[in-house]
Amino acid sequence: MLHEIKGSTVTLDDVASLVLASAAAARAFAPDVRAGTRRLLRAGVRLGAESLIAQHQPAVRPDAARLDEAGGSR
């Protein structure tokens, strides 16, 4: 007997069966959870990349603009 709650007892067999049932449920649902997590992460990366592309403005070097205006080249 591990624990008593008002007349009901929890035995080692009860704990063992609970642990085994939890392990079986985790093993059964782990692939689905893993696939769902990957899918959410991919969607987040895709949205992040789209927002970065939308915000991207090419950097212009000031010396390159002056060379173009002067007609000079290197």
CHARMM internal coordinates of N, CA and C (Angstrom, degrees):
IC EDIT
DIST 1 N 1 CA 1.4405
DIST 1 CA 1 C 1.5307
ANGL 1 N 1 CA 1 C 108.28
DIST 1 C 2 N 1.3430
ANGL 1 CA 1 C 2 N 117.02
DIHE 1 N 1 CA 1 C 2 N 124.10
DIST 2 N 2 CA 1.4489
ANGL 1 C 2 N 2 CA 121.35
DIHE 1 CA 1 C 2 N 2 CA 179.94
DIST 2 CA 2 C 1.5201
ANGL 2 N 2 CA 2 C 112.33
DIHE 1 C 2 N 2 CA 2 C -95.53
DIST 2 C 3 N 1.3192
ANGL 2 CA 2 C 3 N 117.07
DIHE 2 N 2 CA 2 C 3 N -38.23
DIST 3 N 3 CA 1.4600
ANGL 2 C 3 N 3 CA 119.60
DIHE 2 CA 2 C 3 N 3 CA -174.09
DIST 3 CA 3 C 1.5230
ANGL 3 N 3 CA 3 C 109.83
DIHE 2 C 3 N 3 CA 3 C -154.54
DIST 3 C 4 N 1.3015
ANGL 3 CA 3 C 4 N 116.81
DIHE 3 N 3 CA 3 C 4 N 141.20
DIST 4 N 4 CA 1.4607
ANGL 3 C 4 N 4 CA 120.74
DIHE 3 CA 3 C 4 N 4 CA 177.40
DIST 4 CA 4 C 1.5177
ANGL 4 N 4 CA 4 C 110.00
DIHE 3 C 4 N 4 CA 4 C -116.69
DIST 4 C 5 N 1.3357
ANGL 4 CA 4 C 5 N 116.23
DIHE 4 N 4 CA 4 C 5 N 132.18
DIST 5 N 5 CA 1.4609
ANGL 4 C 5 N 5 CA 122.09
DIHE 4 CA 4 C 5 N 5 CA 175.57
DIST 5 CA 5 C 1.5217
ANGL 5 N 5 CA 5 C 107.06
DIHE 4 C 5 N 5 CA 5 C -128.03
DIST 5 C 6 N 1.3201
ANGL 5 CA 5 C 6 N 117.35
DIHE 5 N 5 CA 5 C 6 N 99.44
DIST 6 N 6 CA 1.4662
ANGL 5 C 6 N 6 CA 124.25
DIHE 5 CA 5 C 6 N 6 CA 176.01
DIST 6 CA 6 C 1.5266
ANGL 6 N 6 CA 6 C 113.16
DIHE 5 C 6 N 6 CA 6 C 44.18
DIST 6 C 7 N 1.2662
ANGL 6 CA 6 C 7 N 116.90
DIHE 6 N 6 CA 6 C 7 N 57.22
DIST 7 N 7 CA 1.4463
ANGL 6 C 7 N 7 CA 120.75
DIHE 6 CA 6 C 7 N 7 CA 174.66
DIST 7 CA 7 C 1.5170
ANGL 7 N 7 CA 7 C 115.15
DIHE 6 C 7 N 7 CA 7 C 94.95
DIST 7 C 8 N 1.3137
ANGL 7 CA 7 C 8 N 119.10
DIHE 7 N 7 CA 7 C 8 N -19.43
DIST 8 N 8 CA 1.4625
ANGL 7 C 8 N 8 CA 119.79
DIHE 7 CA 7 C 8 N 8 CA 177.82
DIST 8 CA 8 C 1.5226
ANGL 8 N 8 CA 8 C 108.54
DIHE 7 C 8 N 8 CA 8 C -99.26
DIST 8 C 9 N 1.2826
ANGL 8 CA 8 C 9 N 115.92
DIHE 8 N 8 CA 8 C 9 N 140.81
DIST 9 N 9 CA 1.4584
ANGL 8 C 9 N 9 CA 119.95
DIHE 8 CA 8 C 9 N 9 CA -178.41
DIST 9 CA 9 C 1.5257
ANGL 9 N 9 CA 9 C 109.53
DIHE 8 C 9 N 9 CA 9 C -117.08
DIST 9 C 10 N 1.2988
ANGL 9 CA 9 C 10 N 114.64
DIHE 9 N 9 CA 9 C 10 N 145.23
DIST 10 N 10 CA 1.4562
ANGL 9 C 10 N 10 CA 121.43
DIHE 9 CA 9 C 10 N 10 CA 175.49
DIST 10 CA 10 C 1.5147
ANGL 10 N 10 CA 10 C 106.81
DIHE 9 C 10 N 10 CA 10 C -106.86
DIST 10 C 11 N 1.3119
ANGL 10 CA 10 C 11 N 116.40
DIHE 10 N 10 CA 10 C 11 N 118.27
DIST 11 N 11 CA 1.4623
ANGL 10 C 11 N 11 CA 120.10
DIHE 10 CA 10 C 11 N 11 CA -177.05
DIST 11 CA 11 C 1.5211
ANGL 11 N 11 CA 11 C 109.82
DIHE 10 C 11 N 11 CA 11 C -98.65
DIST 11 C 12 N 1.2909
ANGL 11 CA 11 C 12 N 114.62
DIHE 11 N 11 CA 11 C 12 N 172.90
DIST 12 N 12 CA 1.4540
ANGL 11 C 12 N 12 CA 121.35
DIHE 11 CA 11 C 12 N 12 CA 178.24
DIST 12 CA 12 C 1.5288
ANGL 12 N 12 CA 12 C 110.46
DIHE 11 C 12 N 12 CA 12 C -63.73
DIST 12 C 13 N 1.3234
ANGL 12 CA 12 C 13 N 117.19
DIHE 12 N 12 CA 12 C 13 N -33.71
DIST 13 N 13 CA 1.4620
ANGL 12 C 13 N 13 CA 120.83
DIHE 12 CA 12 C 13 N 13 CA 177.22
DIST 13 CA 13 C 1.5296
ANGL 13 N 13 CA 13 C 111.27
DIHE 12 C 13 N 13 CA 13 C -64.17
DIST 13 C 14 N 1.3348
ANGL 13 CA 13 C 14 N 116.47
DIHE 13 N 13 CA 13 C 14 N -38.66
DIST 14 N 14 CA 1.4638
ANGL 13 C 14 N 14 CA 119.96
DIHE 13 CA 13 C 14 N 14 CA 178.11
DIST 14 CA 14 C 1.5290
ANGL 14 N 14 CA 14 C 111.36
DIHE 13 C 14 N 14 CA 14 C -64.46
DIST 14 C 15 N 1.3060
ANGL 14 CA 14 C 15 N 115.84
DIHE 14 N 14 CA 14 C 15 N -42.68
DIST 15 N 15 CA 1.4648
ANGL 14 C 15 N 15 CA 120.58
DIHE 14 CA 14 C 15 N 15 CA 179.42
DIST 15 CA 15 C 1.5211
ANGL 15 N 15 CA 15 C 109.83
DIHE 14 C 15 N 15 CA 15 C -65.98
DIST 15 C 16 N 1.3275
ANGL 15 CA 15 C 16 N 116.89
DIHE 15 N 15 CA 15 C 16 N -43.02
DIST 16 N 16 CA 1.4604
ANGL 15 C 16 N 16 CA 120.83
DIHE 15 CA 15 C 16 N 16 CA -179.91
DIST 16 CA 16 C 1.5258
ANGL 16 N 16 CA 16 C 110.79
DIHE 15 C 16 N 16 CA 16 C -63.11
DIST 16 C 17 N 1.3178
ANGL 16 CA 16 C 17 N 117.43
DIHE 16 N 16 CA 16 C 17 N -41.74
DIST 17 N 17 CA 1.4652
ANGL 16 C 17 N 17 CA 118.85
DIHE 16 CA 16 C 17 N 17 CA -179.75
DIST 17 CA 17 C 1.5296
ANGL 17 N 17 CA 17 C 110.72
DIHE 16 C 17 N 17 CA 17 C -68.51
DIST 17 C 18 N 1.3279
ANGL 17 CA 17 C 18 N 117.24
DIHE 17 N 17 CA 17 C 18 N -35.04
DIST 18 N 18 CA 1.4547
ANGL 17 C 18 N 18 CA 120.21
DIHE 17 CA 17 C 18 N 18 CA 176.97
DIST 18 CA 18 C 1.5271
ANGL 18 N 18 CA 18 C 110.97
DIHE 17 C 18 N 18 CA 18 C -65.53
DIST 18 C 19 N 1.3198
ANGL 18 CA 18 C 19 N 116.53
DIHE 18 N 18 CA 18 C 19 N -42.20
DIST 19 N 19 CA 1.4691
ANGL 18 C 19 N 19 CA 120.77
DIHE 18 CA 18 C 19 N 19 CA 178.31
DIST 19 CA 19 C 1.5193
ANGL 19 N 19 CA 19 C 110.54
DIHE 18 C 19 N 19 CA 19 C -64.18
DIST 19 C 20 N 1.3211
ANGL 19 CA 19 C 20 N 117.22
DIHE 19 N 19 CA 19 C 20 N -44.07
DIST 20 N 20 CA 1.4614
ANGL 19 C 20 N 20 CA 120.38
DIHE 19 CA 19 C 20 N 20 CA 179.65
DIST 20 CA 20 C 1.5286
ANGL 20 N 20 CA 20 C 111.67
DIHE 19 C 20 N 20 CA 20 C -65.45
DIST 20 C 21 N 1.3267
ANGL 20 CA 20 C 21 N 116.92
DIHE 20 N 20 CA 20 C 21 N -40.47
DIST 21 N 21 CA 1.4716
ANGL 20 C 21 N 21 CA 119.81
DIHE 20 CA 20 C 21 N 21 CA 178.21
DIST 21 CA 21 C 1.5182
ANGL 21 N 21 CA 21 C 110.78
DIHE 20 C 21 N 21 CA 21 C -65.55
DIST 21 C 22 N 1.3310
ANGL 21 CA 21 C 22 N 117.31
DIHE 21 N 21 CA 21 C 22 N -39.04
DIST 22 N 22 CA 1.4725
ANGL 21 C 22 N 22 CA 120.72
DIHE 21 CA 21 C 22 N 22 CA 177.80
DIST 22 CA 22 C 1.5243
ANGL 22 N 22 CA 22 C 110.84
DIHE 21 C 22 N 22 CA 22 C -65.82
DIST 22 C 23 N 1.3089
ANGL 22 CA 22 C 23 N 116.56
DIHE 22 N 22 CA 22 C 23 N -40.59
DIST 23 N 23 CA 1.4636
ANGL 22 C 23 N 23 CA 120.29
DIHE 22 CA 22 C 23 N 23 CA 178.85
DIST 23 CA 23 C 1.5254
ANGL 23 N 23 CA 23 C 111.08
DIHE 22 C 23 N 23 CA 23 C -65.65
DIST 23 C 24 N 1.3210
ANGL 23 CA 23 C 24 N 117.49
DIHE 23 N 23 CA 23 C 24 N -40.05
DIST 24 N 24 CA 1.4638
ANGL 23 C 24 N 24 CA 120.69
DIHE 23 CA 23 C 24 N 24 CA 178.59
DIST 24 CA 24 C 1.5259
ANGL 24 N 24 CA 24 C 110.82
DIHE 23 C 24 N 24 CA 24 C -65.98
DIST 24 C 25 N 1.3381
ANGL 24 CA 24 C 25 N 116.54
DIHE 24 N 24 CA 24 C 25 N -40.73
DIST 25 N 25 CA 1.4696
ANGL 24 C 25 N 25 CA 119.50
DIHE 24 CA 24 C 25 N 25 CA 178.59
DIST 25 CA 25 C 1.5188
ANGL 25 N 25 CA 25 C 110.42
DIHE 24 C 25 N 25 CA 25 C -66.09
DIST 25 C 26 N 1.3231
ANGL 25 CA 25 C 26 N 117.75
DIHE 25 N 25 CA 25 C 26 N -41.26
DIST 26 N 26 CA 1.4674
ANGL 25 C 26 N 26 CA 120.60
DIHE 25 CA 25 C 26 N 26 CA 178.94
DIST 26 CA 26 C 1.5245
ANGL 26 N 26 CA 26 C 110.62
DIHE 25 C 26 N 26 CA 26 C -63.74
DIST 26 C 27 N 1.3240
ANGL 26 CA 26 C 27 N 116.13
DIHE 26 N 26 CA 26 C 27 N -40.05
DIST 27 N 27 CA 1.4672
ANGL 26 C 27 N 27 CA 119.32
DIHE 26 CA 26 C 27 N 27 CA -179.82
DIST 27 CA 27 C 1.5303
ANGL 27 N 27 CA 27 C 111.41
DIHE 26 C 27 N 27 CA 27 C -68.97
DIST 27 C 28 N 1.3245
ANGL 27 CA 27 C 28 N 116.70
DIHE 27 N 27 CA 27 C 28 N -34.23
DIST 28 N 28 CA 1.4636
ANGL 27 C 28 N 28 CA 120.29
DIHE 27 CA 27 C 28 N 28 CA -178.65
DIST 28 CA 28 C 1.5297
ANGL 28 N 28 CA 28 C 111.85
DIHE 27 C 28 N 28 CA 28 C -73.59
DIST 28 C 29 N 1.3450
ANGL 28 CA 28 C 29 N 116.64
DIHE 28 N 28 CA 28 C 29 N -38.36
DIST 29 N 29 CA 1.4575
ANGL 28 C 29 N 29 CA 119.20
DIHE 28 CA 28 C 29 N 29 CA -174.75
DIST 29 CA 29 C 1.5179
ANGL 29 N 29 CA 29 C 114.51
DIHE 28 C 29 N 29 CA 29 C -97.64
DIST 29 C 30 N 1.3228
ANGL 29 CA 29 C 30 N 118.64
DIHE 29 N 29 CA 29 C 30 N -8.48
DIST 30 N 30 CA 1.4640
ANGL 29 C 30 N 30 CA 121.48
DIHE 29 CA 29 C 30 N 30 CA -178.43
DIST 30 CA 30 C 1.5279
ANGL 30 N 30 CA 30 C 113.11
DIHE 29 C 30 N 30 CA 30 C -59.11
DIST 30 C 31 N 1.3358
ANGL 30 CA 30 C 31 N 120.36
DIHE 30 N 30 CA 30 C 31 N -44.26
DIST 31 N 31 CA 1.4737
ANGL 30 C 31 N 31 CA 118.71
DIHE 30 CA 30 C 31 N 31 CA 179.24
DIST 31 CA 31 C 1.5317
ANGL 31 N 31 CA 31 C 112.83
DIHE 30 C 31 N 31 CA 31 C -61.65
DIST 31 C 32 N 1.3301
ANGL 31 CA 31 C 32 N 117.37
DIHE 31 N 31 CA 31 C 32 N -37.59
DIST 32 N 32 CA 1.4578
ANGL 31 C 32 N 32 CA 120.14
DIHE 31 CA 31 C 32 N 32 CA 178.66
DIST 32 CA 32 C 1.5257
ANGL 32 N 32 CA 32 C 111.39
DIHE 31 C 32 N 32 CA 32 C -68.11
DIST 32 C 33 N 1.3163
ANGL 32 CA 32 C 33 N 116.10
DIHE 32 N 32 CA 32 C 33 N -40.71
DIST 33 N 33 CA 1.4657
ANGL 32 C 33 N 33 CA 120.08
DIHE 32 CA 32 C 33 N 33 CA 178.67
DIST 33 CA 33 C 1.5197
ANGL 33 N 33 CA 33 C 109.81
DIHE 32 C 33 N 33 CA 33 C -65.26
DIST 33 C 34 N 1.3133
ANGL 33 CA 33 C 34 N 116.75
DIHE 33 N 33 CA 33 C 34 N -42.33
DIST 34 N 34 CA 1.4639
ANGL 33 C 34 N 34 CA 121.33
DIHE 33 CA 33 C 34 N 34 CA 179.35
DIST 34 CA 34 C 1.5255
ANGL 34 N 34 CA 34 C 110.90
DIHE 33 C 34 N 34 CA 34 C -63.04
DIST 34 C 35 N 1.3253
ANGL 34 CA 34 C 35 N 117.05
DIHE 34 N 34 CA 34 C 35 N -44.34
DIST 35 N 35 CA 1.4672
ANGL 34 C 35 N 35 CA 120.47
DIHE 34 CA 34 C 35 N 35 CA 179.70
DIST 35 CA 35 C 1.5315
ANGL 35 N 35 CA 35 C 110.80
DIHE 34 C 35 N 35 CA 35 C -65.56
DIST 35 C 36 N 1.3188
ANGL 35 CA 35 C 36 N 116.78
DIHE 35 N 35 CA 35 C 36 N -40.49
DIST 36 N 36 CA 1.4675
ANGL 35 C 36 N 36 CA 119.95
DIHE 35 CA 35 C 36 N 36 CA 178.12
DIST 36 CA 36 C 1.5092
ANGL 36 N 36 CA 36 C 111.93
DIHE 35 C 36 N 36 CA 36 C -64.40
DIST 36 C 37 N 1.3328
ANGL 36 CA 36 C 37 N 116.50
DIHE 36 N 36 CA 36 C 37 N -40.29
DIST 37 N 37 CA 1.4614
ANGL 36 C 37 N 37 CA 120.39
DIHE 36 CA 36 C 37 N 37 CA 178.67
DIST 37 CA 37 C 1.5190
ANGL 37 N 37 CA 37 C 110.72
DIHE 36 C 37 N 37 CA 37 C -64.81
DIST 37 C 38 N 1.3187
ANGL 37 CA 37 C 38 N 117.10
DIHE 37 N 37 CA 37 C 38 N -43.96
DIST 38 N 38 CA 1.4755
ANGL 37 C 38 N 38 CA 120.48
DIHE 37 CA 37 C 38 N 38 CA 177.14
DIST 38 CA 38 C 1.5186
ANGL 38 N 38 CA 38 C 111.25
DIHE 37 C 38 N 38 CA 38 C -59.98
DIST 38 C 39 N 1.3143
ANGL 38 CA 38 C 39 N 116.03
DIHE 38 N 38 CA 38 C 39 N -42.06
DIST 39 N 39 CA 1.4617
ANGL 38 C 39 N 39 CA 120.03
DIHE 38 CA 38 C 39 N 39 CA -178.90
DIST 39 CA 39 C 1.5284
ANGL 39 N 39 CA 39 C 111.33
DIHE 38 C 39 N 39 CA 39 C -63.95
DIST 39 C 40 N 1.3375
ANGL 39 CA 39 C 40 N 116.19
DIHE 39 N 39 CA 39 C 40 N -42.22
DIST 40 N 40 CA 1.4624
ANGL 39 C 40 N 40 CA 119.94
DIHE 39 CA 39 C 40 N 40 CA 177.83
DIST 40 CA 40 C 1.5271
ANGL 40 N 40 CA 40 C 111.42
DIHE 39 C 40 N 40 CA 40 C -65.62
DIST 40 C 41 N 1.3239
ANGL 40 CA 40 C 41 N 117.27
DIHE 40 N 40 CA 40 C 41 N -40.69
DIST 41 N 41 CA 1.4546
ANGL 40 C 41 N 41 CA 120.15
DIHE 40 CA 40 C 41 N 41 CA 178.64
DIST 41 CA 41 C 1.5247
ANGL 41 N 41 CA 41 C 111.61
DIHE 40 C 41 N 41 CA 41 C -64.77
DIST 41 C 42 N 1.3345
ANGL 41 CA 41 C 42 N 116.81
DIHE 41 N 41 CA 41 C 42 N -41.76
DIST 42 N 42 CA 1.4690
ANGL 41 C 42 N 42 CA 119.69
DIHE 41 CA 41 C 42 N 42 CA 177.92
DIST 42 CA 42 C 1.5142
ANGL 42 N 42 CA 42 C 111.35
DIHE 41 C 42 N 42 CA 42 C -62.74
DIST 42 C 43 N 1.3307
ANGL 42 CA 42 C 43 N 116.65
DIHE 42 N 42 CA 42 C 43 N -40.75
DIST 43 N 43 CA 1.4613
ANGL 42 C 43 N 43 CA 119.97
DIHE 42 CA 42 C 43 N 43 CA 178.98
DIST 43 CA 43 C 1.5259
ANGL 43 N 43 CA 43 C 110.07
DIHE 42 C 43 N 43 CA 43 C -64.77
DIST 43 C 44 N 1.3154
ANGL 43 CA 43 C 44 N 117.50
DIHE 43 N 43 CA 43 C 44 N -39.73
DIST 44 N 44 CA 1.4632
ANGL 43 C 44 N 44 CA 120.43
DIHE 43 CA 43 C 44 N 44 CA 178.23
DIST 44 CA 44 C 1.5102
ANGL 44 N 44 CA 44 C 112.14
DIHE 43 C 44 N 44 CA 44 C -65.30
DIST 44 C 45 N 1.3267
ANGL 44 CA 44 C 45 N 116.93
DIHE 44 N 44 CA 44 C 45 N -40.91
DIST 45 N 45 CA 1.4633
ANGL 44 C 45 N 45 CA 120.40
DIHE 44 CA 44 C 45 N 45 CA 177.75
DIST 45 CA 45 C 1.5162
ANGL 45 N 45 CA 45 C 109.94
DIHE 44 C 45 N 45 CA 45 C -64.82
DIST 45 C 46 N 1.3252
ANGL 45 CA 45 C 46 N 116.84
DIHE 45 N 45 CA 45 C 46 N -41.77
DIST 46 N 46 CA 1.4565
ANGL 45 C 46 N 46 CA 120.55
DIHE 45 CA 45 C 46 N 46 CA 179.81
DIST 46 CA 46 C 1.5275
ANGL 46 N 46 CA 46 C 111.07
DIHE 45 C 46 N 46 CA 46 C -61.94
DIST 46 C 47 N 1.3388
ANGL 46 CA 46 C 47 N 116.45
DIHE 46 N 46 CA 46 C 47 N -44.64
DIST 47 N 47 CA 1.4629
ANGL 46 C 47 N 47 CA 119.86
DIHE 46 CA 46 C 47 N 47 CA 179.13
DIST 47 CA 47 C 1.5259
ANGL 47 N 47 CA 47 C 111.43
DIHE 46 C 47 N 47 CA 47 C -66.56
DIST 47 C 48 N 1.3127
ANGL 47 CA 47 C 48 N 116.99
DIHE 47 N 47 CA 47 C 48 N -38.89
DIST 48 N 48 CA 1.4631
ANGL 47 C 48 N 48 CA 120.35
DIHE 47 CA 47 C 48 N 48 CA 177.94
DIST 48 CA 48 C 1.5201
ANGL 48 N 48 CA 48 C 111.58
DIHE 47 C 48 N 48 CA 48 C -64.33
DIST 48 C 49 N 1.3195
ANGL 48 CA 48 C 49 N 116.44
DIHE 48 N 48 CA 48 C 49 N -41.99
DIST 49 N 49 CA 1.4618
ANGL 48 C 49 N 49 CA 119.92
DIHE 48 CA 48 C 49 N 49 CA 178.96
DIST 49 CA 49 C 1.5262
ANGL 49 N 49 CA 49 C 110.75
DIHE 48 C 49 N 49 CA 49 C -65.18
DIST 49 C 50 N 1.3288
ANGL 49 CA 49 C 50 N 117.01
DIHE 49 N 49 CA 49 C 50 N -40.41
DIST 50 N 50 CA 1.4663
ANGL 49 C 50 N 50 CA 119.79
DIHE 49 CA 49 C 50 N 50 CA 178.65
DIST 50 CA 50 C 1.5217
ANGL 50 N 50 CA 50 C 111.15
DIHE 49 C 50 N 50 CA 50 C -63.33
DIST 50 C 51 N 1.3273
ANGL 50 CA 50 C 51 N 116.79
DIHE 50 N 50 CA 50 C 51 N -40.27
DIST 51 N 51 CA 1.4681
ANGL 50 C 51 N 51 CA 118.68
DIHE 50 CA 50 C 51 N 51 CA -179.91
DIST 51 CA 51 C 1.5212
ANGL 51 N 51 CA 51 C 111.12
DIHE 50 C 51 N 51 CA 51 C -69.48
DIST 51 C 52 N 1.3377
ANGL 51 CA 51 C 52 N 117.57
DIHE 51 N 51 CA 51 C 52 N -35.42
DIST 52 N 52 CA 1.4620
ANGL 51 C 52 N 52 CA 119.44
DIHE 51 CA 51 C 52 N 52 CA 176.92
DIST 52 CA 52 C 1.5209
ANGL 52 N 52 CA 52 C 111.48
DIHE 51 C 52 N 52 CA 52 C -67.49
DIST 52 C 53 N 1.3157
ANGL 52 CA 52 C 53 N 117.02
DIHE 52 N 52 CA 52 C 53 N -39.15
DIST 53 N 53 CA 1.4645
ANGL 52 C 53 N 53 CA 120.31
DIHE 52 CA 52 C 53 N 53 CA 178.54
DIST 53 CA 53 C 1.5222
ANGL 53 N 53 CA 53 C 110.35
DIHE 52 C 53 N 53 CA 53 C -66.02
DIST 53 C 54 N 1.3292
ANGL 53 CA 53 C 54 N 116.51
DIHE 53 N 53 CA 53 C 54 N -38.75
DIST 54 N 54 CA 1.4598
ANGL 53 C 54 N 54 CA 120.01
DIHE 53 CA 53 C 54 N 54 CA 179.81
DIST 54 CA 54 C 1.5291
ANGL 54 N 54 CA 54 C 111.31
DIHE 53 C 54 N 54 CA 54 C -66.90
DIST 54 C 55 N 1.3264
ANGL 54 CA 54 C 55 N 117.76
DIHE 54 N 54 CA 54 C 55 N -32.38
DIST 55 N 55 CA 1.4623
ANGL 54 C 55 N 55 CA 121.63
DIHE 54 CA 54 C 55 N 55 CA -179.45
DIST 55 CA 55 C 1.5189
ANGL 55 N 55 CA 55 C 112.79
DIHE 54 C 55 N 55 CA 55 C -86.18
DIST 55 C 56 N 1.3097
ANGL 55 CA 55 C 56 N 117.48
DIHE 55 N 55 CA 55 C 56 N -13.78
DIST 56 N 56 CA 1.4664
ANGL 55 C 56 N 56 CA 121.14
DIHE 55 CA 55 C 56 N 56 CA -172.83
DIST 56 CA 56 C 1.5207
ANGL 56 N 56 CA 56 C 111.17
DIHE 55 C 56 N 56 CA 56 C -67.93
DIST 56 C 57 N 1.2909
ANGL 56 CA 56 C 57 N 114.83
DIHE 56 N 56 CA 56 C 57 N 127.55
DIST 57 N 57 CA 1.4608
ANGL 56 C 57 N 57 CA 121.22
DIHE 56 CA 56 C 57 N 57 CA 172.57
DIST 57 CA 57 C 1.5154
ANGL 57 N 57 CA 57 C 106.33
DIHE 56 C 57 N 57 CA 57 C -126.62
DIST 57 C 58 N 1.3140
ANGL 57 CA 57 C 58 N 118.04
DIHE 57 N 57 CA 57 C 58 N 127.76
DIST 58 N 58 CA 1.4616
ANGL 57 C 58 N 58 CA 119.32
DIHE 57 CA 57 C 58 N 58 CA -177.12
DIST 58 CA 58 C 1.5257
ANGL 58 N 58 CA 58 C 111.01
DIHE 57 C 58 N 58 CA 58 C -63.65
DIST 58 C 59 N 1.3063
ANGL 58 CA 58 C 59 N 115.12
DIHE 58 N 58 CA 58 C 59 N 137.27
DIST 59 N 59 CA 1.4632
ANGL 58 C 59 N 59 CA 120.51
DIHE 58 CA 58 C 59 N 59 CA 179.24
DIST 59 CA 59 C 1.5223
ANGL 59 N 59 CA 59 C 109.27
DIHE 58 C 59 N 59 CA 59 C -77.23
DIST 59 C 60 N 1.3169
ANGL 59 CA 59 C 60 N 115.62
DIHE 59 N 59 CA 59 C 60 N 135.91
DIST 60 N 60 CA 1.4621
ANGL 59 C 60 N 60 CA 120.96
DIHE 59 CA 59 C 60 N 60 CA 179.33
DIST 60 CA 60 C 1.5179
ANGL 60 N 60 CA 60 C 107.46
DIHE 59 C 60 N 60 CA 60 C -111.93
DIST 60 C 61 N 1.3076
ANGL 60 CA 60 C 61 N 115.84
DIHE 60 N 60 CA 60 C 61 N 127.33
DIST 61 N 61 CA 1.4613
ANGL 60 C 61 N 61 CA 120.11
DIHE 60 CA 60 C 61 N 61 CA 177.73
DIST 61 CA 61 C 1.5257
ANGL 61 N 61 CA 61 C 108.95
DIHE 60 C 61 N 61 CA 61 C -79.99
DIST 61 C 62 N 1.3036
ANGL 61 CA 61 C 62 N 118.72
DIHE 61 N 61 CA 61 C 62 N 131.86
DIST 62 N 62 CA 1.4731
ANGL 61 C 62 N 62 CA 120.45
DIHE 61 CA 61 C 62 N 62 CA -179.29
DIST 62 CA 62 C 1.5204
ANGL 62 N 62 CA 62 C 112.73
DIHE 61 C 62 N 62 CA 62 C -62.66
DIST 62 C 63 N 1.3338
ANGL 62 CA 62 C 63 N 118.60
DIHE 62 N 62 CA 62 C 63 N -35.47
DIST 63 N 63 CA 1.4664
ANGL 62 C 63 N 63 CA 119.57
DIHE 62 CA 62 C 63 N 63 CA -179.19
DIST 63 CA 63 C 1.5280
ANGL 63 N 63 CA 63 C 111.68
DIHE 62 C 63 N 63 CA 63 C -69.80
DIST 63 C 64 N 1.3237
ANGL 63 CA 63 C 64 N 117.29
DIHE 63 N 63 CA 63 C 64 N -30.02
DIST 64 N 64 CA 1.4603
ANGL 63 C 64 N 64 CA 119.80
DIHE 63 CA 63 C 64 N 64 CA 178.20
DIST 64 CA 64 C 1.5249
ANGL 64 N 64 CA 64 C 110.35
DIHE 63 C 64 N 64 CA 64 C -68.64
DIST 64 C 65 N 1.3152
ANGL 64 CA 64 C 65 N 117.39
DIHE 64 N 64 CA 64 C 65 N -36.83
DIST 65 N 65 CA 1.4649
ANGL 64 C 65 N 65 CA 120.28
DIHE 64 CA 64 C 65 N 65 CA 179.09
DIST 65 CA 65 C 1.5239
ANGL 65 N 65 CA 65 C 110.34
DIHE 64 C 65 N 65 CA 65 C -67.30
DIST 65 C 66 N 1.3137
ANGL 65 CA 65 C 66 N 117.62
DIHE 65 N 65 CA 65 C 66 N -39.15
DIST 66 N 66 CA 1.4659
ANGL 65 C 66 N 66 CA 119.98
DIHE 65 CA 65 C 66 N 66 CA 179.97
DIST 66 CA 66 C 1.5180
ANGL 66 N 66 CA 66 C 111.04
DIHE 65 C 66 N 66 CA 66 C -66.86
DIST 66 C 67 N 1.3302
ANGL 66 CA 66 C 67 N 117.58
DIHE 66 N 66 CA 66 C 67 N -38.63
DIST 67 N 67 CA 1.4554
ANGL 66 C 67 N 67 CA 120.02
DIHE 66 CA 66 C 67 N 67 CA 178.16
DIST 67 CA 67 C 1.5115
ANGL 67 N 67 CA 67 C 112.00
DIHE 66 C 67 N 67 CA 67 C -64.81
DIST 67 C 68 N 1.3207
ANGL 67 CA 67 C 68 N 116.79
DIHE 67 N 67 CA 67 C 68 N -38.93
DIST 68 N 68 CA 1.4573
ANGL 67 C 68 N 68 CA 119.69
DIHE 67 CA 67 C 68 N 68 CA 179.00
DIST 68 CA 68 C 1.5132
ANGL 68 N 68 CA 68 C 111.48
DIHE 67 C 68 N 68 CA 68 C -66.09
DIST 68 C 69 N 1.3181
ANGL 68 CA 68 C 69 N 117.49
DIHE 68 N 68 CA 68 C 69 N -40.29
DIST 69 N 69 CA 1.4579
ANGL 68 C 69 N 69 CA 120.81
DIHE 68 CA 68 C 69 N 69 CA -179.53
DIST 69 CA 69 C 1.5181
ANGL 69 N 69 CA 69 C 111.75
DIHE 68 C 69 N 69 CA 69 C -68.10
DIST 69 C 70 N 1.3310
ANGL 69 CA 69 C 70 N 116.57
DIHE 69 N 69 CA 69 C 70 N -35.35
DIST 70 N 70 CA 1.4661
ANGL 69 C 70 N 70 CA 120.66
DIHE 69 CA 69 C 70 N 70 CA -178.78
DIST 70 CA 70 C 1.5220
ANGL 70 N 70 CA 70 C 111.36
DIHE 69 C 70 N 70 CA 70 C -80.44
DIST 70 C 71 N 1.2903
ANGL 70 CA 70 C 71 N 117.33
DIHE 70 N 70 CA 70 C 71 N -13.24
DIST 71 N 71 CA 1.4626
ANGL 70 C 71 N 71 CA 120.01
DIHE 70 CA 70 C 71 N 71 CA 179.77
DIST 71 CA 71 C 1.5014
ANGL 71 N 71 CA 71 C 113.18
DIHE 70 C 71 N 71 CA 71 C 81.26
DIST 71 C 72 N 1.2844
ANGL 71 CA 71 C 72 N 117.88
DIHE 71 N 71 CA 71 C 72 N 9.45
DIST 72 N 72 CA 1.4458
ANGL 71 C 72 N 72 CA 120.99
DIHE 71 CA 71 C 72 N 72 CA -179.16
DIST 72 CA 72 C 1.5093
ANGL 72 N 72 CA 72 C 112.27
DIHE 71 C 72 N 72 CA 72 C -89.17
DIST 72 C 73 N 1.2913
ANGL 72 CA 72 C 73 N 116.08
DIHE 72 N 72 CA 72 C 73 N 161.07
DIST 73 N 73 CA 1.4725
ANGL 72 C 73 N 73 CA 120.90
DIHE 72 CA 72 C 73 N 73 CA 175.92
DIST 73 CA 73 C 1.4967
ANGL 73 N 73 CA 73 C 108.65
DIHE 72 C 73 N 73 CA 73 C -138.99
DIST 73 C 74 N 1.2784
ANGL 73 CA 73 C 74 N 117.39
DIHE 73 N 73 CA 73 C 74 N 163.00
DIST 74 N 74 CA 1.4622
ANGL 73 C 74 N 74 CA 121.32
DIHE 73 CA 73 C 74 N 74 CA -179.58
DIST 74 CA 74 C 1.4894
ANGL 74 N 74 CA 74 C 112.08
DIHE 73 C 74 N 74 CA 74 C -91.17
END
COOR INIT
IC SEED 1 N 1 CA 1 C
IC BUILD
